[in-house]
Structure formats: structure tokens, C-alpha cells
Amino acid sequence: MRNLRHVLAAVILLSSATAALAQKSPATHWRQHLGPQRNGISPAKGLLNVWPAGGPKVVWRKRGGIGMSACAIDGKFLVTLVQDARTQYALALNAATGKQLWKQPVAAAYRNGQGDGPRGTPTISNGNVYVFTGQGILAKLDQKTGKVKWRDNVMQRVQARLADYGMACSPLVHEGNVVVIPGGQQAAVIAYNEKTGAVRWKAGDDKAGYSSPTLLKVGGKLQIVAFLGGSAIGIAPKAGTVLWQYPYITEFNCNTATAIGIGGDVFLSSGENHGSVRLSLTPKGKQFSPKVVWESQGGGSVLRSEWQTPILLGGYLYGLDNVGSAGPVTHLTCVNAKTGDREWRKTRFGKSNLIAADGKLFITNRAGELVVVRANPKAFEEIGRIKVLNSTRQAPSLAGGLLYMRDNREIVCIDVRK
């Protein structure tokens, strides 16, 4: 009997340890904009290879609200930003069931001719949720209760003008700092103390675009890379020192995709008939000198990312190439990241957004469809598609084999496991 009790105790301990490890695994969470590494890639495995009859199972649907914010997931906790006629809210749901956990007002409603509501995706870190609203209010909320711990009107603080289409940055949390892009004079990027909400540093001098800061090891050094309205800059994470700057001017400051790393280099891509560039960074004293490895600009560019961050898989970039000045024609394309050569292009695929996992691209389009495409550098290979929502342009989120999509009305959870 004693041995049986010992065996049962060991089983319980093992089960608890396994559950704890599962909660910590990157495959079970999507705690920020574009997932665990801010590159749109989940390490999840065992996802569908063959399209099931009738499409993947819809696990739940929940009424949400207006906005372009994607979902952040931490185990069974999901949070996004929504808006009604008067207010922007942080909305927390049970990720497994869709049951509402809390709903916290964070700012007055934000309205804009290019779409109402919040733009940025919340970030979950150390038991807290960080949100950046459409008019540039940064707030820290308690993950369990939604209670506001601190908040600051960033745009007023740095005396910056609101971006024409709203503040779209998603907060980056790193080593006790919360980093956002307001685009002020000598304060293009600002870092707040995660615990207190006090300003730690300000960096750069440029208008805001619509991109989010990211953490990349480029030029052999870990840096915060911010794609601003007219340039990209690298910043020392602790000190806030600008390490390099590269001019990248587009019409209407529409640099929207997040910068990504390619083998220690920086990759940038913009729409408005602009294009793409891969930059190497050469040390120059305590700073770096950017140098073009390859670029493809203008009307003949291989990739003009309008608002979608390209995905780097196996040395190839998969992205949405928008034709003209925010025109209606968008191609899904695959580009060799080393050379900049186009491998293939699915013409007129349509305005969409994408993430990747298990060798597949999970794409949501303006028609409200989920489209699954194999990440094959040799050819376009669609696995299947299904109508899920009304028009959407948020990137989906993926955690624990469940994919989360939303539009201006609903949030939907879809099982994409085999």
C-alpha cells in the first residue's frame, strides 16, 4: 500500500511538472505581436497536413468588438483590444472556451478614416498585460484581474503628433523595459520601467510609422530594431543609445511591417510601391554602419509588404507583395533571402496577413477566410481554405494547436491540429 502511494505521488508530481513545462513551451503561447520571437513563427508541430472534410473544427466563437489588434495568448489566457461606440477595452477570455474573464476600459474610442479602434496587439509579461491604444496611451494591467497598475499618455509626454492612421505599435517588453514608438523629437522610441511606469530612456528623431519594435541579434549584438516613419534604427536595449540609422522614406510614413533578422542582417520591407532591402551591419567604434546586401525597390520589386511582416523559413521569405500605392492587387510570393531573387508568385492572391508553423503558412484574408499553404520554396501549394469571419486584416495567433482569428465583430478559435 505504501509503495502504491509512492507511485501515485510520483505520477501526480510528474503530471504537474509536465503541465508546467507545457505552459512554458513556446508552442503553447503567443504572448505578443507576431508570437514568441516576434517573427510570426510558432514552434508548434503536429498541425494539419491534409484538409479535413468541411474544414478545421471551430472550437468557439465570442462577440468581440471593433479593432485591428490581434490576440495574445498565455496558456489558457487570451487578451486583445476591442472598441465599442465610446471606449477601447482590453478584453480577456479563456483561450480554451471563449468565456470572458474580464473587460477593462483603457481609453476613449479612437476613430479614423482608415478604420476605427485600437491597432496594437497586447503584450503579456510576468503576470501583466501591456497595451498601447489608438491614440497612444500606454497602460499596464494585472493579468488576473485587469486592474490598471499604471498608464501614461505617451504622445502628450513627448509632444508628438498622432500618426495619420493611428498609433499601431505593439509594446515590446525586455529586461524590465516596456518599449513603444511615439515618433517624437529626440523621442522616436521610448522605454518605460516595467514596474513603475517611469521613463527609462528616449531614442531617435523621426516620425512614427506603423511598425512595432523588435529584438534582434544583428551585427553580432542584441539590439532593439525600430522601423520608423522615414528610417530604421538600432538601439542598445539598456542604455537607449542609437547604434545605427538607415533612411527608408515611403509615402505617408507607411513603414508598417516589423523588421526581421536574416543571418545577422536586418531585413526591411514596405508597401506604397516601395520594396525591400537586406542590410548588413559593420561595427564602427561603438556604433554600426549599415550596408546594402541586396535591395529590390519600386514598381518591379520582388516584395512590397503593405502591412504584413514577411516570414523567413529555411532561407526563404514568404510575403504579401502589394502592387501600386496601397492598390487592390496583392500577390503571395516566395523570395530567396540570400539573393533577393523571386522563386515563385501566386498572382492576385489578395490582401492578407500570415504566420507560420510546422512548415505551413496560416493566412487570413480580407474575405474572412483562413487559407493554409505549404511553405514550399519550389511552388505555391494550397492545402485548403475556409470562410470563418467577415473582413479581417489582423494576423492570426497560434498556441497549443489552436488558431485564433478576429474581425470587427467576433473572435474565433479554430483547431488546426492533425
C-alpha positions in Angstrom: 0.0 0.0 0.0 2.9 2.3 0.9 4.5 1.6 -2.5 1.2 2.4 -4.3 1.0 5.7 -2.5 4.6 6.5 -3.6 3.8 5.5 -7.2 0.6 7.7 -7.2 2.6 10.6 -5.6 5.3 10.3 -8.3 2.6 10.2 -11.1 1.0 13.4 -9.7 4.4 15.2 -9.5 5.3 14.1 -13.0 1.9 15.2 -14.3 2.3 18.6 -12.6 5.8 19.0 -13.9 4.7 18.1 -17.4 1.8 20.6 -17.3 4.2 23.3 -16.0 6.6 22.6 -18.9 3.8 22.7 -21.4 2.7 26.2 -20.1 6.3 27.4 -20.5 6.7 25.9 -24.0 6.7 28.4 -26.8 4.3 26.2 -28.7 1.6 26.8 -26.0 1.7 30.6 -26.0 1.7 33.6 -28.3 2.2 36.4 -25.7 2.9 39.3 -28.1 2.8 40.7 -31.6 3.9 38.0 -34.1 4.5 35.4 -31.4 7.3 34.0 -29.3 10.2 35.7 -31.3 8.2 38.5 -32.9 8.8 36.9 -36.3 5.4 35.3 -37.0 6.7 31.8 -36.4 5.4 29.2 -33.9 7.4 26.1 -33.0 4.2 24.1 -32.9 4.3 20.6 -34.5 1.6 18.1 -35.5 -0.6 20.5 -37.4 -2.9 19.5 -40.2 -1.3 18.3 -43.4 -4.5 17.3 -45.1 -7.6 19.5 -45.3 -10.4 17.8 -43.3 -13.8 17.4 -44.8 -15.7 20.5 -44.0 -12.5 22.3 -42.9 -10.9 22.5 -39.5 -13.2 22.5 -36.4 -14.4 25.8 -35.0 -13.9 25.4 -31.2 -15.7 28.6 -30.1 -16.9 32.0 -31.3 -17.1 35.0 -29.0 -18.5 38.5 -29.5 -15.6 40.9 -29.5 -15.6 44.5 -30.9 -14.1 46.9 -33.4 -10.3 47.0 -33.8 -7.2 45.7 -35.6 -5.5 44.2 -32.5 -4.5 40.6 -32.8 -4.8 38.1 -29.9 -2.1 37.4 -27.3 -2.2 34.0 -25.6 -0.6 32.7 -22.4 -1.7 29.1 -21.8 -5.5 29.4 -21.2 -5.4 33.2 -21.1 -6.2 35.3 -24.1 -6.3 39.1 -24.4 -7.0 41.5 -27.2 -8.1 45.1 -27.6 -11.6 46.0 -28.8 -13.8 49.1 -29.1 -17.5 50.0 -28.8 -19.1 53.3 -29.6 -17.4 55.1 -26.7 -14.5 53.1 -25.3 -11.4 51.0 -26.0 -11.2 47.9 -23.8 -8.7 45.2 -23.0 -10.8 42.0 -23.3 -9.6 38.8 -21.6 -11.1 35.4 -22.4 -10.4 31.8 -21.5 -8.4 30.7 -24.6 -9.9 27.1 -24.4 -13.6 28.0 -24.0 -14.0 31.7 -25.0 -15.5 32.5 -21.6 -15.0 36.2 -20.6 -12.5 36.6 -17.7 -12.6 40.4 -17.5 -13.1 43.6 -19.6 -11.1 46.7 -18.7 -11.6 50.2 -20.2 -8.2 51.6 -21.2 -9.1 54.7 -23.3 -11.8 56.6 -25.1 -12.8 55.3 -28.5 -10.4 56.0 -31.4 -11.9 56.9 -34.8 -10.0 57.1 -38.1 -11.0 57.1 -41.8 -8.8 54.1 -42.4 -10.6 52.1 -39.7 -11.8 52.7 -36.1 -10.5 51.2 -32.9 -7.1 50.1 -31.4 -4.4 48.8 -33.7 -1.6 47.4 -31.5 -1.6 43.9 -30.0 -1.3 43.5 -26.2 1.9 42.0 -24.7 1.7 39.5 -21.8 4.7 39.5 -19.5 5.4 38.5 -15.8 1.7 38.3 -14.9 0.9 41.6 -16.6 -0.7 42.9 -19.8 0.7 45.9 -21.6 -1.5 47.8 -24.1 -1.0 50.7 -26.5 -4.2 52.4 -27.7 -5.1 54.0 -31.0 -4.4 57.5 -29.6 -1.1 56.4 -27.9 -2.0 55.7 -24.3 0.3 53.0 -22.8 -1.1 51.0 -19.8 -0.1 48.1 -17.6 -2.9 45.8 -16.4 -2.9 43.0 -13.9 -3.3 39.7 -15.9 -5.6 38.1 -13.3 -8.0 41.0 -12.7 -7.5 43.5 -15.5 -6.8 46.3 -12.9 -4.8 49.2 -14.3 -1.4 49.4 -12.5 -0.1 52.4 -14.3 -0.8 54.3 -17.5 0.7 57.2 -19.5 -0.3 59.3 -22.4 2.9 58.8 -24.4 2.0 61.3 -27.2 1.4 64.1 -24.7 4.6 63.3 -22.8 6.8 63.6 -25.9 4.7 66.2 -27.6 4.3 64.1 -30.7 1.7 64.3 -33.4 -0.6 61.3 -33.8 0.2 59.2 -36.8 -2.3 59.8 -39.6 -3.8 56.4 -39.4 -3.5 55.9 -35.6 -0.8 54.6 -33.3 -0.3 51.0 -34.3 2.8 49.9 -32.3 2.6 46.8 -30.1 4.6 47.1 -26.9 7.9 45.3 -26.6 8.9 44.1 -23.1 12.6 43.3 -22.5 14.7 43.2 -19.3 12.3 45.4 -17.3 11.6 47.9 -20.0 8.4 48.5 -22.0 9.2 49.9 -25.4 6.9 51.7 -27.8 7.2 54.1 -30.8 5.5 57.5 -30.4 7.7 59.3 -33.0 8.6 62.5 -31.2 11.6 64.8 -31.5 14.5 63.0 -29.8 11.9 60.5 -28.7 11.0 58.4 -31.7 11.3 55.4 -29.4 10.6 55.4 -25.6 11.2 52.9 -22.9 9.3 52.8 -19.6 10.2 51.0 -16.4 8.1 47.9 -16.4 7.3 48.0 -12.7 6.8 51.7 -12.1 5.9 53.3 -15.4 8.8 55.8 -15.1 10.6 56.7 -18.3 13.9 54.9 -18.7 15.2 56.4 -21.9 14.2 58.1 -25.2 16.0 57.5 -28.5 15.9 58.6 -32.2 14.5 61.5 -34.0 11.8 60.5 -36.6 8.1 60.3 -37.1 6.3 57.1 -36.2 5.4 54.7 -38.8 3.0 51.8 -38.1 5.6 49.2 -37.2 6.5 47.7 -33.8 9.9 47.5 -32.2 11.6 44.1 -32.1 14.6 42.5 -30.5 17.2 41.1 -33.0 20.8 39.9 -32.8 22.2 41.7 -35.7 25.8 42.8 -36.4 26.8 40.4 -33.7 24.9 42.4 -31.0 21.4 42.2 -29.4 19.6 45.3 -30.4 16.1 46.8 -30.4 15.3 47.5 -34.1 12.6 50.1 -34.8 11.2 50.7 -38.2 10.1 54.4 -38.1 8.2 56.6 -40.4 11.3 57.5 -42.5 14.1 55.3 -41.3 15.1 52.2 -39.4 17.3 52.4 -36.3 19.1 50.0 -33.9 19.1 50.8 -30.2 21.1 49.4 -27.3 18.4 47.9 -25.1 19.6 49.0 -21.7 21.2 52.4 -22.4 18.8 53.5 -25.2 21.8 54.6 -27.4 21.2 54.7 -31.1 23.7 52.4 -32.8 22.8 53.0 -36.4 20.2 54.6 -38.7 19.2 53.8 -42.3 16.9 56.2 -44.2 13.8 54.5 -45.6 11.3 57.0 -46.8 7.9 56.0 -48.0 4.7 58.0 -48.8 2.6 58.8 -45.8 5.3 57.3 -43.4 3.8 53.9 -44.2 6.5 51.6 -42.9 4.3 49.0 -41.2 5.9 45.6 -41.3 8.2 44.6 -38.4 11.9 44.4 -39.2 13.2 40.8 -39.2 16.7 39.3 -38.9 18.4 37.2 -41.6 21.7 35.6 -40.6 22.7 38.6 -38.5 21.4 41.1 -41.1 18.3 43.3 -41.0 15.5 43.0 -43.5 13.0 45.8 -44.2 10.0 45.8 -46.5 7.4 48.5 -47.2 4.4 48.9 -49.5 3.3 52.2 -51.2 5.2 50.8 -54.3 8.4 50.9 -52.3 10.2 47.5 -51.9 12.7 45.6 -49.7 16.3 45.8 -48.6 18.6 43.5 -46.7 21.3 45.3 -44.6 24.5 44.1 -43.1 25.9 46.0 -40.1 29.6 46.6 -39.8 31.0 47.7 -36.4 32.3 51.3 -36.4 33.6 52.0 -33.0 30.7 51.7 -30.6 28.2 52.0 -33.5 27.5 50.3 -36.8 27.5 51.2 -40.4 24.6 49.7 -42.5 25.4 48.4 -45.9 23.1 47.1 -48.6 23.4 43.3 -49.2 20.7 43.4 -51.8 17.6 45.5 -52.5 14.6 45.5 -54.7 12.8 48.8 -54.9 10.0 50.4 -56.9 7.4 49.0 -59.2 9.4 45.9 -60.1 10.2 45.0 -56.6 10.0 41.3 -55.6 8.3 42.2 -52.3 6.4 45.3 -51.1 4.9 44.5 -47.7 1.9 46.8 -47.2 1.2 45.9 -43.5 2.2 42.2 -43.3 5.5 41.1 -41.8 7.2 38.6 -44.1 8.0 35.1 -42.8 11.6 33.7 -43.0 11.7 29.9 -43.3 14.6 27.8 -44.4 16.3 30.7 -46.1 13.2 31.9 -48.0 11.0 34.8 -47.4 7.2 34.3 -47.8 5.3 37.6 -48.0 2.5 39.6 -49.5 3.6 41.8 -52.3 1.2 44.8 -52.8 1.1 46.5 -56.2 1.0 50.2 -56.5 0.2 52.8 -53.9 -1.8 50.7 -51.5 -3.6 49.3 -54.5 -6.1 46.4 -54.5 -3.7 43.9 -56.1 -1.6 41.7 -53.8 0.5 38.7 -54.7 1.7 35.9 -52.4 5.4 35.5 -53.1 8.5 33.5 -52.1 11.9 35.2 -52.3 15.4 33.8 -51.8 16.6 35.6 -48.7 20.2 35.3 -49.7 20.0 36.7 -53.2 16.7 38.6 -53.4 15.5 36.5 -56.3 11.9 35.6 -56.6 11.2 31.9 -56.5 7.5 31.9 -57.3 4.5 34.2 -57.1 0.8 33.4 -56.7 -0.6 36.4 -58.6 -3.7 38.2 -57.2 -3.8 36.2 -54.1 -5.5 39.1 -52.3 -4.8 41.4 -49.3 -4.0 39.1 -46.4 -1.8 38.5 -43.4 0.2 35.5 -42.3 2.0 33.5 -39.7 3.8 30.1 -39.9 4.2 26.9 -38.1 5.1 23.2 -38.8 6.2 24.0 -42.4 2.9 25.8 -43.3 1.7 29.3 -43.7 -1.6 30.2 -42.0 -3.1 33.1 -43.8 -6.1 35.2 -43.1 -7.5 37.4 -45.9 -9.9 40.4 -46.3 -12.6 38.0 -47.3 -12.5 36.5 -43.8 -11.0 33.2 -45.0 -8.4 31.0 -43.3 -6.0 29.7 -46.0 -3.4 27.1 -45.3 -0.4 27.0 -47.7 2.6 24.7 -47.6 5.9 26.6 -47.1 7.4 25.2 -50.3 10.1 27.3 -51.9 9.6 25.4 -55.2 6.0 26.1 -55.8 2.7 27.5 -54.4 0.8 24.7 -52.8 -2.5 25.4 -51.1 -3.7 22.8 -48.6 -7.2 24.3 -48.2 -9.3 27.3 -47.2 -12.5 28.0 -45.3 -14.7 31.1 -44.7 -14.5 32.0 -41.0 -15.2 35.7 -40.4 -16.1 39.0 -42.1 -13.3 41.1 -43.5 -10.2 41.0 -41.4 -6.6 42.1 -41.7 -5.2 41.1 -38.3 -2.6 38.4 -38.3 -3.8 35.2 -36.7 -2.3 33.8 -33.5 -1.4 30.2 -32.7 -1.0 28.5 -29.4 -1.4 24.9 -28.3 -2.5 23.8 -31.8 -5.4 26.3 -31.7 -5.5 29.2 -34.1 -7.2 32.5 -33.2 -8.7 34.9 -35.7 -10.9 38.1 -35.2 -12.7 40.8 -37.1 -14.7 43.8 -36.0 -17.4 41.6 -34.5 -16.1 38.2 -33.4 -13.1 36.3 -32.0 -12.9 32.7 -33.3 -10.8 29.7 -32.1 -10.1 27.0 -34.7 -8.4 23.6 -34.1 -5.6 23.2 -36.7 -4.1 20.0 -35.2 -3.9 16.9 -37.3 
